Amino acid sequence: MNIVFDPYTLKNCSPPPLANYFMQLVIVESPTKAKKISSFLGSDFSVLSSFGHVRDLPKSKLGVDVEHNFEPHYLIPAKAKKVVAELKEATGKSEKVILATDEDREGEAIAWHLVEALGLNKRQATSDKRQVERIAFHEITKPAIMKALENPREIDLNLVDAQQARRVLDRLVGYELSPFLWKKIRYGLSAGRVQSIALRLVVEREREIQNFIKEEYWSIEAELTSNKRPETRDKFRARLIKVGEKTLNKMDLKNETEAKKIIEQLLGAVYKIKEIIKKEVHRYPAPPFITSTLQQEAARKLGMSAKQTMMIAQQLYENGYITYMRTDSHNLAQSALEQAKKVITKHFGENYANPKQYTAKAKGAQEAHEAIRPTDLSARPEVIKKELDPKQFKLYDLIWKRTLASQMASAIFDQTTIDILATRDKRQETSYIFRANGQVVKFDGFIKVYTEGRDEHEPPEEESRLPEMTEGEILKLIQLLPLQHFTEPSPRYTDATLIKALEAHGIGRPSTYAPTLATIQDRKYVEKLEKKYHPTEIGFLVNDMLVENFPEIVDIGFTSHIEEGLDDIAEGKKKWIPLVEEFYTPFKKHLIEKEATVEKLEEQTDIPCPTCGKKMVIKFGRMGKFLACPDLECKTTKPLPEEEAKIKELDEKTKDERCPLCGKDMTVRRGRFGYFLGCSNYPRCKGISKIWNKTGFKCPNCRAKATERDGEQSRTTKEALRQGSGRSDKKLIGEIVEKKSRGRGKVFYACTNYPDCNFLMNKKPESEEELQRVWQDWKANPPKIKKPRKSADN
């Protein structure tokens, strides 16, 4: 790329200021991406970041003109105005502006908004020859960036329209349906096209679990061994599958009596091998990752949430380690296929390599895009481990192994099925057939590198090896085992299974899965307990209100139809305004009808108002349910009886607590996250503290520190008096209380003065002697504890 004018070259004078150069300006979304791309380019280029979107719909109003073709009214948010001003100044000094935002709909829309916000659309109409170009790439590597610069294109307005249609649809639903929920349930609730479907799936699964009736059933297994080789290691199990001519289904043996009756009939039976079937079975590798499968597998294997997975994947992408992480294509570049073959052949042997392309199963998949893969497959995880933090390494390792395995040969198993006939004597009319299954790895193929994770409801694969036997062989019975089982409901959704369900129904696209799951948690519609989604009470209420009154919003088929329409817009097959109109016209009519007919959700009670005596009603607030007087002039509210009892119990438990700021009594209060203690002198004093489950023991570590400070007490007191505080800076001795770890919620015991005191123990102390012993051990080998993150308020 040439500089048009360089006075320093033409005249042997001092270099002019940067503003006089006609540079080529590259604009990307993030500073990390800008830094990486800048390292590939020479001094002709300046690379700046827009820090995400530079224009959006206003927060304070609808921002969509529903009377005039749903025209969106975009504005530059306050936080982006400084960046936009700096970018405008930079474009004025540039010969060429190159928009290098991400390759998906979101990135294309950001590029288009940059053109509008920076006035770049006016450059083509002026007499100067300055240009605006759009480049796209799948990975942030030097070859990919240089190739993109050599092949610029126009902004794809079809992709922009698809993103704009999604934004307008989501705004119409959010800004028009959410106020309905505020009026009918409580203020602060929200609804959304995709989030409401996700909530419905979680609620319906929970109701399945609640309504599930457990059923008992039994199975019978025989533990056998060969008479020729009676060693314990050769024993195996076979399951009863047939009694006479009747094949036993899962639920046929309903109780222990039925199972024991068959066992009695089998007393003294001879077990003879009736048939042995052997066959070779191939298992094929999974395709390389797309966004949804990466999120699912990271949840299964690494315990990462979808949001966390995408955050870490973004870091890997922006630093050049992996290709773009928002994609629904299984396609791999030819160069990646060739490199995969070389790496596999080098490390595992030529017979392990089997390069192949995969076709997408997802609706609307973009085959022109690439799957998620390492930019350099020769960069093995263990080689670059020092360059990555632990979580980045784990995710990169997962992506590397999955990509490599997808290009490897299938695994081959020798699968054996043995049917065993059990009879007591020749006169016995009823025969019994037992079956044993086993398989042995003949060629490991791709499983040498990677095997796909399984969801909890999927049965484990049989990997057992059966001893060598021959047809007609008589076996030795070790024991007959009647086994009791119970049917189980479908499991609650995890990140992996909820994303899988959304994808299977055609709901959402790569960029929406993680935000959708985060939204239903942020709104407190669901909570994750042991990594499983449980709907909250307000989640049930919101879902039921929408299902009853707005079935089209939470209809999976209709939402999938809209998603397909957005895909058609992206491909240039449809225009965006008719799609929005198709959705909005009946929706608005329905909304007006329901606003007039649906009553506010309240529960009647027999509890009299303490002020006016009218029967109080149960309402829903941000902190949960409460009692309120139906008389608007009375305005009396009070907690529910069970909450009053809880508060009374906690008041008794914490009656000796004092405010950490002013020393006055504390009172029990309830907030968004449960009960806590607040100063009785509020609002003059805003002291708060947690309500702990105390063990009754003072912290030995704090006591030791206090003893060390005793020698300086006199000096400290004098200094405090000199400064006019009138009190010592000696810290209070903490107490040992019960705490729970994040994630799995494991119980441990620690000091209330954390993080100033980080003493902790796994077991609840039973005596002072035990506490001292644990503390001495802890002091000798203190654990490494991460420093707590600063809160947003700090």
N, C-alpha and C positions, 0 to 999 in steps of 0.2 A: 504494500500500500504506500503510495507516494504522498509526501507533503506538498501541497500546491505552492506555497510560498515560504521561503526561509531566508530572511534578510541577513542572517548570520553567515550563511553560505555564500551569498552573492557579494556581500561587503565584509571585509575583514574588520568587523567592529565587535563590540561586546554583545553577548546574546540578549535578545529582547525579552521582556517579560512573557510568561506563559500565555497571557491573554492574547498576544499577537499571533500565536500559532493557530493554524487551521488543523486541529487534531481530529482523529476519529474517535468518537465517544461511544462506548459500549455501556448499555444500561441493563442491569440484572435486578433480581428482587432482593437478594440478601448480601450483606457484607462479606460473609464467608465465601460465597460463590464469586463475588467480585474479586476478592483477594486471589482465589485460585486461578481464575481466568486471566487476571492481570499478570500472573507469573509466566504465562505462556506467550504473552504479546510483547512487542517492542515498544520503543518510546513514541511511536506514531499513535499509540492508543492510550486512551484514558478509560478506566473501567469504574463506574459508579453504581451505587445501589439505590433502588427506590424504597427499600424497607417495606416491601409488600405492596398492597393496593394504594394508589394515590387518589382514587375517587371511589365513592360509594353512595348508596341511598342515605338520606338523612335519618338520624335516629329518632328525632322528635315528631316526625309525621310519616304518613304513608309513602310519599315520594314517588307514587305511580299515578299518572293521570288516566283513570279508568274510563273517562269520557272520550279520550282522544288516543285510541290505539295503544293504550297501556304505556304511554311514553314515560320512561323513567327519568326522574330529575336528580342527576348526580351532583354531588358537591365534593370539594376537597376537605376532608376532616382536618380539624385543628392540628392534630399531631403530625399530619403530613405536609402542612403548608410550608414549613421551613425547608423540608427536603425538596419539594416541588420548586421553590424559589431557587435553590442551589442548582437543581438540574436544569432549570430554564437558563440560568446564567451560563452553565457549562455548554448547553446546546448552541448558544449564541457564539461560542468560540470554536465551534467544531465544523469541520468540512463535511463530515458525515455522522449521522446518528444511527447506531446499530442496536436494535432492540433484541436482547438475548434472554428473554424470559422463558420459563419452562414451556415444554412442548404440548401440554394438555390444554383443555378448554380454559381453565383458570389462568394459565400463563398467557394464552392468546388474548384473553380479556384484559389482563394487566398491560400487555403491549398496546392494545387499542386505547385503553384509558390514558396511558402515557402520551400517546399521540395527541389526544384531545386536551389533556391538562397542560401539556408543554407547548401547545400551538404548533405541533410539527406538521399538522395537515396543511398549514399555510405555506410551508416551504416550497412545495411543488409549484405553487402559483406564482412565486416570486421570480425575478430575473436571474438570481444567483443560481449556481449549479450544485448547491449543497443538497444532499440526499438523505432519505430516511429508508433504512433497510430492516428487514426482520430475518433473523437466523434462528434455527432450531437444531437441537442435538440431543442424543440419548444419554450421553455421558460427558463428564467434565474432564476430558483429557486433551492434551495438545493436538493429536491428530484429529480428534472429533471437532475441536474448535476451529482449527485451520480449514478443515473441509467445509464446515458450516459457513465460514467467512467467504469461501470461494463460491458458495451456492446460496446466496441470499434469495428470499422470496417475499411476496406481499403478505400482509396480515390476512389470515383466513377468517373472513367475516362470517362464514357459516359456524365456525367454532365459537366466535364471539357471540353470535345470536343465540346459540345453544346455552352458553353460560348465562347470558342476559335473561333468557326465558326462565331458566331455573331460579335465578335471583328474584325475578319479578313474581313468579309463582310462590316462592317461599315467603316473600314479603307480603303478598296478598293474604295468604293463609295466616301467617304469624300476626300481622297487624289487624286483621279483621276478626279472626276466630279467637285469639287470645283474650280480647276484652269481653267476649261472651263468657268465657270461663271465669273471668274476674267477677262478673255480675252474678253468675249462677253458682259458683263455688267459693272462690276467694281471690283476692288481688295477688298478682305476681305470677300466675300460672301462664303456661304457654302451650301452643299446639304447633305442629309442623307436619308437612307432607310425609317425610320419611321417619322423623322421630316418633310420630304417633303410631306408625305401623310397627316400629321396633317395640314400643311400649305394649301394643296389643299382643304381639307374639309372647312377650314375657308374662303378661297378665293371664293370657289363655293357658299357657303352660302351667302357671301356678294353680289355676283353677282345676286343671286336669289332675294335678298332684293332690289338691284338697279333696277332690271327689273320688279319688282312686280307692277302690276296695281291694285290699290285699287278698289273694287266693293262695291256698296251700296246695302244693303238689309234691310228689315223691318220684325218685328214680332209683334204680337198682344197678349197682356196679359189682363186677366180680374181679377180685385181685387174683391174678393167675401167674404161673411160671411154667417153664418147660420141664417135663419129667426128665429129659435128657440133660438139661443144664439147670438144676434147681437152685443155683446161686441167687442170692438176694438181688443182685444188680440186674438180673434178667426178668424180674417181676414187672408186670404191666397191668393196666386196668382196661376192662371192656364193659360197655354199657348195654343193658338189656334193651333191645329194639323191637323184638317181636315175640308174641306169645301165641303159639298155634299159627293160625292164618291171619291173626290181627296184628297190624303194625302199631306199636305203642307211640302215641303222640305225647307231646310235652305234658298235657294236663290230664292224661288218662288215669294215672294213679293219684287219687285225690287225698289219701290219708295213710297213716302208718298201718292201719289194719289191712288195707289192700296190699301194701308192699310186703308186709310180713307173711301174708297168706301165700304169696308167690315164693317167698324164700323157703317156707315150710315145704312147698311142693318140690323145691329144688334140692332138698336134703338127700344126700347120697348120689346126686347126679354125676354123670361122666361128661367131661368137657372135651370136645373133639373139634379140631379145626376143619370147618366145612369148606371154606374157600379163601384164597389169598389173591388179592388184586393189586398189582403193582403198575404204576404209570408215572411217566415223567411230566412234571408240572413246571411251567414257566411263570415267574412273577416279574412284571415289568416296572421300570422306574417311573416315578411321578414326574410330570413336566416341570420345567423351571418355574420359579415363583412369579406370580402376579401379585398385585396388592393384597387381594383378599386372602390368598393362600399363605402369603408371608405373615399376615396378621394372625391367621389361624395357627400356623405352625409355631410362631414365636410365643403364642399363648400356651400351646400344649407343651412345648419342650423347654421354653425359657421362663415361663410364668409372666410374660410381659403383657401389659394391656395394649389394645390397638393404638391408643394415643401415644404410649411410650414407644412402641415399635416404629411408628411413623416418624417420631421425633429423632430417634437414633438413625433410622434409615436416611432421613434428610441430611444428617450430619455426614454420614458415609458418602452420600451422593455429592454433596457440595465440596467435599474434600477429595473427590475424584476416585473413590474406592469402588463404587458400584454405579450401575446405570440408573436412570430415572425410576423412582420408586412408586409412582402413581401410574399404573398401566394394567390393562386387562388382556394383553397379548402374550401368548406363550412363545412368540417368535424369537429366534436368536440370529444375530448377524452371522454372515458366512465366516467372517474372521474369527468370531467366537467359537464356531463349530470346529474350525481348523485348529485353533489353539487348544481347545478341550481335548481333541484327539491326541495332540502331541503330549500334553500333560499326563493324560491317562496312560498312554503307551510308555512314557518314561518311568512313571512311578508304579504301575501295576502290570504292564505287559500289553502287547498288541491285542490279545484275545479279549481284553476287557473293554476295548473301545468299540462303540457302535453309534456314530454321530447320526442324529435325526432331528427333524423339525416336528413341532407339535401344533395342532390346530386348536383354536380357542373354543371353549364350551360356553363361555359367558355371552349373554345377549349383548349385541352392539359392540363386540370387541373390536379394537383397532389393530388389524394385523400388520399395518405399516409400522407400528411401534414395536418396541422390544420388551422381552421379559426382564425381570430384575436379575442381574448377574454381576459378578465382579468385572470391573473394566479390564483387569489383567489376571487371568486364571493362573498364571505362573506365580503370582503373589500368594503363596500358600499362607493360611492363617497364622501358623506358628512362626513364619518368617517376619511378618509385619506386626506381630503381637505388641511389640514395644511402642509402635506408633499409635495404638488405639487404647482407649480406656476400657475397663473390663466389659461393660455392656456393649460397646461398639464391637469389641472383639467377638463376643458371643454371637451377635447378629451377623457379622461378616462371615464367621465360621459356618453358620447355618446356611447362608446364601451360597458360599463357595461349595460346600458339600452337596447341596441340592442341585446346583448347576452342573457340577461335574458328574454326579450320579445320573442326571437326566440324559447324559451322552454316553452312558456305559451299557454294556450288555445286560440282558435280563438274567436274573438268578434262576438256577435250575434245581429242582427238588425231586428226589425219588419219593413218591407218596405211596404208602402201603395201607390197604384196608383189609382187615382180617375178620371174617365172620366165624363165630364159634357156636356149634350146636351143643346144647346141654340136654341130656336125657337121663332118666333114672334106670330104665330097662327097656327091652324091646316091646313090651306090651303097653308102654306109656303112650297114650293117645296125643297128649299135648307136648309139643317140642318148644324149646326156648332158644332164641338166637341172640347172642351178644356180639357187639361190634367194637373193635379197637382200631383207632386211626393213628398213624404216625408218619412223619416225614423227615428226611435227612437231606441236608444241603449237599448237592452234587457239584455245583459250581456257584460260588457266592456272587459273582457279577457285581452289580451296583451296590448290593448290601455291604460290600467291603468298605464302602464310603458312607452310606446314608440309608436309613429306613424312615419312612413317613410316620409321624406320630398318629396316635389313635385317640378318639374321643372316648369318654368313660363308658358310654353305653355300647360301644363296639366290642364284641367278644375277642379275647386274645387268640392268636393263631396257634394251632397245634404244632409244636416243634419237637415232640418226643420221638425218640428212636425205639423201634420195636425190635426184639431179638429175632434172629434168623429162625424160622420155623417152616414146616412143610405141611401140605394138605394131608388130612387124615391123622395127623399127630394128636396124641392124647395129652392133655395139659393137666397140671396139678392145681387144684383150687387152694388158695391160701385163706381167703375169706370172702363172704358175701356182705355187701354194704348197702343197707337201705338209707337213702339220703333224702333229708327233708329240704324243700325249697319253698320260696314264696315269690309270687310275681311282684315286680317292681314298677312304679310309674316311670314315665319318661323323665330323664334328669332335667334339672333346671339348666337354663342356658348359661354358657360361659362366653367369653369374648369370641372364642373359636367357633362355637356352634351357632351363636347368634349371627355372626357375620356370614357363616355358611348358609343359614336359613334366608337371610336377606338376599344374598346373591342368588340362591336357588329360585327365589320368587321374582327375581329381576327388579329388586328394590334397591335404589341407590347405585352409585358408581364408585370407582376407586377412590376418588377424593372425598367421598361422603361417609364411608363406614366409620372411621375413627371419630369424626366430629359428632356423628349421630349417637354413638355409644356414650361419648362424653356428655352430651346434652341431657340425655335422660337421667344421668347420674347427677349432673349439676342442678337440674330442676327438682331433685329429690323424689322423682317418680319411681326410681329403683335404687336399691343399694346392693353392693357386692359383699357377700359374706362367703369367705373361703373361696373367692374367685367365681362365685355363682350369683346370677342376677335374681334378686327377690323384689317384687313390686312392693312399694310402700302403700299405706292406706290412701294417701292422696293420689298415688299412681292408679290404684283401682278406681277411685272416684272419677278422675279425669278420663280414663279409658272408657268407663261405662257411660259417661256423659256423651262422649264422642261417638261411640258405637250406636247408642240409642238415637241420637239426634243428627249425626252427620256421618252416616254409614259410608258415603262416598270418599270421605277423607281417610278413613281407616280401612278402606276396601283394598285388599292386596292386588286383585286383578286390575282395578282402575288405576292404582298408583303405578303398577308395572306398565300399563298402557301409556301413561304420561312419560315414563322413563324412555320407552321405545320412541315416543314422539320427539323427545329431546335428542335422541340418537339420530333420528331422521333429519332433524334440523342441522345437526353437526355435519351430516353427509350431504347437505344441500337438497334433500328430497322434500322438505317441508319448510314453510315460513313460520316464524315464531309467534306472530300475533294471533293467527287463527287457533293455534294450540292453546294459548293462554285464554282466549275467548271461550273456547270449548269447555275449559275448566271453570272459568270465573262466572259466566252468566248463570248457570243453574246453582252454583255455590252461593252467590250473593242473594238470589231469590230465596233459597232455602234458609240462609242465615237470618234474613229479615223475618221470615215466618217464625222461626224458633225463638228469636229474641222476644217476640210478643207472647208466645204460648208456654215456654218452659219456665217453671217457677224456680226460685232460688233454692238451692239444696240446703235444707235445714231439717233437723230432727226434733220432734215435739217431746217434751218431758213433763213430768208431774211436779217438778221442783219449783216452788214458789220463789219469785224474785224477792230478795231481802228488803228492797226499797219500796216497791209498789204492790207486791203480792201476786202479779200475773205469772202464769206458767212460763217458765223460761224455755228457750230453744237451744239446741246444740248447733253452733256455727263452726266454721273452719277458718283458722287464722294461720299465719306464717309459722307459728310455733305448735300448730296442731289444733285439736278440738278445744272448745271452751263453751261455757254457758253464757247466754246473753238474754237480756230482757227484750221481748218483742216490741215493747213501746219505744219508739224512736226518741221520745223526749226523755225517757228514764235513763237509757244508756248504761245501765248497770251490767257488769260482767263479773264472772267468777270462774274459778277452775272447776273441772268435773270432780265429782265426789272421789273417784279413785286417785285423781291427781292431788286433791286436797289431803288425802290420807298419806300419799307419798311425801308431800311437802312436810307434813307434820312429823313423819318418821325421820326425814332428813334433818329437820330442825332439832329434834332431840339428839340425833347423832352428832350434830355439829355445834351444839349449844355453847361449847367452850372456845370456838374459833374466834380469832380477833383479826381485824383488818390489817393487812401487811403495810398499809400506808399511814393510817391514822390511829390504829389500835382500838377502834370502836367495835361493837358487836357486828357480826355478819348475819345476813339473812339468806334463806334459800330462794333462788330465782330460777326461772326456766328460760333458756335461749334456744336458738336454732339447733344446737348440738347437744341439748339435754340440760340437766340441772347443774347449777354452779352456785357459788357463794358470792354475794355482792355486799358492799358496805351499807350498813343501815343509815349512813349519813349521805347516801346518794340523793341528789346529784352533786352536792358539794365535794364529796369524796368518791372517786370512781375506782376504788380498790376492789379487785376480784380475786378469787382463787378457786381451784378445783375442789371437788368433794372426793376425798380419797377413801379407799378401804384400808384403814390403818392396821398395822400389826401390833401396835403397842410398844414398839422398840424405837429408841432414838438411834440416829445414824452414828456408828462408831468412828467413821471417817471424819465427820463434822466435829465430833467431840475431841478427836485428836488435834484437829486444826485449831479448835477453840483453846485447848491447853497451850499450844504453841504461841497463841496470841496473848495469853495471860501475862507474859513477861513484858509485853509492850502496852498493857492496858493503861497504865498511868500516863504514858506519853500520849496515847491516842485520846484519852479523855481530856487532857489539857489542850490538845490541838482542837478538839471538837468545841470546847468551851471558848477557845480563843476566836473560832470562826462564828460563834454565836448559835451553834446548833443545839447545844445543851444536851446532846446525847452521843454515845460512843458509836463508832462505825463497826463494832463487833457484830458479825453476822449471827443470825439465829441458828441453832442446831436443828438440822432437818430430821424428819421421821422416816422410818422404813415403811413404804406403802406398796400396795399391789398395783402393778401396771400391766399393760398389754402391748406387745410389739405390733408394728404395722404389718399389713399383709395377712398372715395367718392368725394373728391375735394371740400369740403364745404368752402365757402369764409368767411374769417374773417380778422381783421385788427390788425396789430401788429407793434412793433418797429423794425427798421432795425438793431439795435444793439443786437438782439437775438444771442446767449444765455446770453450775459452779462446783457441784460435787457429783462425780459420776460413779460412785459405789453402787454395785448391784449384785444380786444373787438369784439363782434359779429356784431355790426352795424357800418356802416360808419359814422364818426362824421360829424355833420352839422355845429357846432359852437364851439368856444373855451369854452363856458360855459358848453355845453353838455359833451365835452371831460374831463373837470375838474371834473364834477359830476361822470362820469363813472370811472375815475381814483381813486377818493376818495372811491368809492364802492369797486373797485378792491383791493385797498390798505388795506381796512378793512377785506376783505375775498379773499386773493390771491389764485388762483387755483393751484392745484398740477400739475406740469408739469414735464414729464420725461426728464432727461438729454439727450442731443443729443448724438447719437452714434459716436464714433471716426471713421473717414474714414480710408480706407486702407492705405492712404498716411501718416497717423499719427502713 
